[in-house]
Amino acid sequence: MKKIILLVFLASMFNCNGIAQKKNNEQTTSFKVAKTNEEWKKQLTPEQYAVLRQQGTEIRFSSSLNKNNQEGIYVCAACNTPLFKSEDKYDSGSGWPSFDREIKGNVAFSSGSDYYYGIEEHCAVCGGHLGHVFNDGPKKTTGLRHCINGVALKFIPKNE
């Protein structure tokens, strides 16, 4: 009997779904832009899908946006929502694009994340996973480091 209870418990643990996407590719209703997993897979590259929809992390120093010093705006790669301004970007040495502040209202935060990885950040419009925010950023500004996967962003130069 104990084995059966243990088996049922373990099976139920592996069948839990995340809140960002519902079972059977149902459309989510908690974000303004909501698509099925299949729709996201068609729109995004495999790397973008792994990060934005499956909460993955790109390889450190792999993003061309790390060294981007142009003026402009960083938008969500999934839905084009403005997320960060170039004037708030800095080189944290972490290997991921870093910002000391977000565009208010366009980034959502999950408080359930493990402290080691910081508080998880999502696009507030489509729910895409962006990265994490930490309290070890520049003390002269906000003290925050928004550590963002470059593949989750698109850069739009100021003149475009």
C-alpha positions in Angstrom: 0.0 0.0 0.0 2.8 2.4 0.9 4.4 1.7 -2.5 1.2 2.6 -4.3 0.8 5.8 -2.4 4.4 6.7 -3.1 3.9 5.9 -6.8 0.8 8.0 -7.1 2.5 10.9 -5.3 5.6 10.8 -7.6 3.4 10.6 -10.7 1.4 13.6 -9.6 4.6 15.6 -9.0 5.8 15.0 -12.6 2.4 15.9 -14.1 2.4 19.5 -12.7 2.3 22.2 -15.3 3.8 25.7 -15.1 1.6 28.7 -14.9 2.9 30.3 -18.1 1.4 27.7 -20.4 -1.6 25.4 -19.9 -2.0 21.8 -20.8 -2.6 20.5 -24.3 -1.4 23.7 -25.9 -4.4 25.7 -24.7 -4.2 29.4 -25.0 -3.2 31.3 -21.9 -5.5 34.0 -20.7 -3.2 35.9 -18.2 -1.3 37.9 -20.8 -2.4 40.3 -23.6 -0.5 38.3 -26.2 -1.4 34.6 -25.7 -0.5 31.8 -28.1 -0.3 28.0 -28.0 3.0 26.3 -27.7 2.7 25.3 -31.4 2.2 29.0 -32.4 5.2 30.1 -30.4 7.3 27.3 -32.0 6.4 28.5 -35.4 7.2 32.2 -34.6 10.4 31.8 -32.5 13.8 30.2 -33.3 14.5 27.1 -31.2 16.8 29.1 -29.0 14.2 31.8 -28.4 11.6 29.2 -27.7 13.8 27.5 -25.1 14.4 30.7 -23.2 11.2 32.7 -23.7 8.7 29.8 -23.3 10.6 27.1 -21.4 12.5 29.4 -19.0 15.9 28.4 -20.4 19.2 30.3 -20.2 21.5 31.1 -23.1 25.2 30.4 -22.9 27.2 33.2 -21.2 28.8 35.7 -23.5 27.0 34.2 -26.5 24.7 37.2 -27.2 25.8 39.9 -29.7 23.9 42.4 -27.5 26.5 42.1 -24.8 28.8 44.6 -26.5 26.1 46.7 -28.2 26.6 50.3 -27.2 24.2 51.9 -29.7 21.4 54.2 -28.6 18.0 52.6 -28.9 15.5 50.4 -27.1 15.4 46.7 -26.3 12.1 45.0 -27.0 10.7 41.5 -26.3 11.7 39.1 -29.1 8.3 37.4 -28.9 5.9 40.4 -29.0 8.0 43.6 -29.5 7.0 45.2 -26.2 9.6 47.8 -25.1 11.5 46.4 -22.1 14.8 48.3 -21.6 16.4 51.5 -22.7 20.0 51.6 -24.0 20.8 54.4 -21.5 20.1 51.9 -18.7 22.4 49.1 -20.0 25.8 48.5 -18.5 28.5 45.9 -18.6 28.1 43.8 -15.5 30.7 41.2 -16.6 28.1 38.5 -16.1 28.1 37.4 -19.7 24.5 38.5 -20.3 23.1 42.0 -21.3 22.5 43.8 -18.0 20.3 46.9 -17.2 19.9 48.8 -14.0 16.2 49.4 -14.6 13.3 48.2 -16.7 10.6 50.1 -18.5 7.9 50.3 -15.8 4.8 48.3 -16.4 6.3 46.2 -19.3 8.3 43.7 -17.1 6.6 41.4 -14.6 8.4 39.7 -11.7 7.8 36.2 -10.2 8.4 36.1 -6.5 8.6 32.2 -6.4 12.1 32.0 -7.9 15.0 30.5 -6.0 17.0 33.3 -4.3 20.3 32.1 -5.8 18.9 32.9 -9.3 17.3 36.1 -8.3 13.7 37.1 -9.0 12.5 35.9 -12.4 11.5 38.5 -15.0 8.9 38.1 -17.7 7.5 40.2 -20.4 4.3 41.6 -18.9 2.6 41.4 -22.3 3.3 37.8 -23.5 4.8 36.2 -20.4 8.1 35.3 -22.1 10.9 34.5 -19.7 13.6 37.2 -19.9 16.1 36.5 -17.1 16.5 37.5 -13.5 17.0 40.6 -11.4 19.6 40.8 -8.6 20.5 43.3 -5.9 24.1 43.6 -6.9 23.8 46.3 -9.6 25.3 49.8 -9.7 24.9 51.5 -6.3 25.0 54.9 -7.9 21.7 54.2 -9.7 19.2 51.6 -8.6 21.4 48.9 -7.1 19.7 46.4 -9.4 21.1 44.1 -12.1 18.5 43.0 -14.6 20.4 40.0 -16.1 18.6 39.3 -19.4 19.0 36.6 -22.0 20.0 38.4 -25.2 18.0 35.9 -27.3 14.9 37.1 -25.5 15.5 40.6 -26.8 15.6 42.5 -30.1 17.4 45.8 -30.4 15.8 48.7 -32.2 18.3 51.6 -32.9 17.1 55.1 -32.0 16.7 56.3 -35.6 14.4 53.4 -36.6 
